[in-house]
Amino acid sequence: MEAAPGVPHRRHDTHEAVLFGGVYGAVLASSLVAALTQHGHSSAASRRYDALWVLVTAFASALAHGYAHYIAERGPRRHWTSLRALADEWPLVAAVLPTVFVLAGAGWGWWPATAVEYPAFLINIAILFTLGLITARRSRRPWPAALLLGLGDALLGVIVVIANALIH
């Protein structure tokens, strides 16, 4: 979308990119773990494969999202826009790394390979809660309201993940 004449192009700020990518990545990671657990095995080898699959999917999602931004925001004399749009997707990949660590750790024998979806799910819900809390505090909401908004955001994330698991 091109800015109106005389109006500068609106670039997504870092805070917005971190929040968007963090939420997207946490929901993506939880949904993938739910799907892989439901349709996969719980051996150490399968957990290593799951960790790799989550990481590859995160990179593919970041690439697709960055590409969509590039196409949507294309304009004259924006030669580096595509690379910047792709680089701006790092928070999505970063948000899946705790889940990749949990899965890989189970695959390497650091903890049991069975039931790792529960700690992965809890980590991602904590990420959603934290991002909701940060956003609420940044918008100058008082602590009680910010905590409620964080809980609401975490609950919404749980609903989205459950819906994704039921669809697959």
FENQUI-V936706 format. One record per pair of residues at least 6 apart in sequence whose C-alpha atoms are under 7 Angstrom apart, sorted by the first residue. I is the first residue (numbers start at 1). J is the second residue. D is the distance in whole Angstrom. If there is no record, write none. Layout:
I	J	D
I	J	D
This chain:
1	72	5
1	73	5
2	73	6
2	75	6
3	9	5
17	88	7
17	91	7
18	91	5
19	131	6
21	89	7
21	91	5
21	92	4
22	91	6
22	92	5
22	95	5
23	128	6
24	92	6
25	92	5
25	93	6
25	95	5
25	96	5
26	95	6
26	96	6
26	124	5
26	127	7
26	128	7
27	157	6
27	161	6
29	54	7
29	96	6
29	99	6
30	120	7
30	121	6
30	124	7
30	161	6
31	161	5
31	164	6
31	165	6
32	54	7
33	117	6
34	117	7
34	165	6
35	165	6
35	168	7
36	50	7
42	113	6
42	114	5
43	113	6
44	106	6
44	107	4
44	108	7
44	109	7
44	113	5
45	107	6
47	103	5
47	104	6
47	106	6
47	107	5
47	113	7
48	103	6
48	104	5
48	107	5
50	103	7
51	100	5
51	103	5
51	104	5
54	100	7
55	100	7
58	92	7
58	93	5
58	96	7
59	93	6
62	89	5
62	92	6
62	93	7
63	86	6
66	85	5
66	86	4
66	89	6
67	85	7
67	86	7
69	85	6
70	81	6
70	82	5
70	85	6
99	120	5
102	116	7
102	120	6
103	116	7
105	111	7
106	112	6
106	113	5
107	113	6
125	154	5
125	157	7
128	153	6
128	154	5
128	157	7
129	150	4
129	151	6
129	153	6
129	154	5
130	150	6
132	149	6
132	150	4
132	153	6
133	146	5
133	147	6
133	149	7
133	150	4
136	146	5
136	149	7
137	146	6
